[in-house]
Amino acid sequence: MQNTNNILVLTSLSIPELRNIFRAEIESYFHNNPIAVNNPNLNEGVIQVDEAAKYIGLSIPSVYRLVNEKKLPVIKTGKKLLFIKKDLTAWLMTGRKLTIAEIERENQKEPAG
């Protein structure tokens, strides 16, 4: 094996040696990449279907229906559905009704006329 100017030349390497090289490169990538899937900060607030249903107060079939209708923010990883809690909170807030006090404050901000 020869490494010159970031060009790797492979010669006469066994499959286990190749695996080790690739494994080391992949581990290095995920270790050095702040957006990598294994980043614990990225997984913070990520929940599965059953937890999402409880969090938003709906049944699991209702969650699946909303996902199927593309009405609920979701991350699909293969057949698995994942939800980010802050996205679900934002989704819930879209259905929030203003209080009388909030409506009055909004009306006071608008110029009469």
C-alpha angles and dihedrals in degrees: 000000000000127000116197124163093340091308112125117206114196119202130170095346120157121231092254089053091050091048090052091051093050093043091052092049093048093047089049091051094051092043093052099036112086092198095053117133092244091060105122091212091059091053092051109117094009112138138176130240098274092049091045091052091052092044095054095034099243135120120261092248089053091053091051090048093051091048090049090050089049090238098120125061109244143162115223117205106179105302093338122099120210129184132200110224095220090053090052090048090052090048090052091049091058087070094047116122120216119246120238089254091053092048090050091050090050090050091050090054093055115082114244115246 
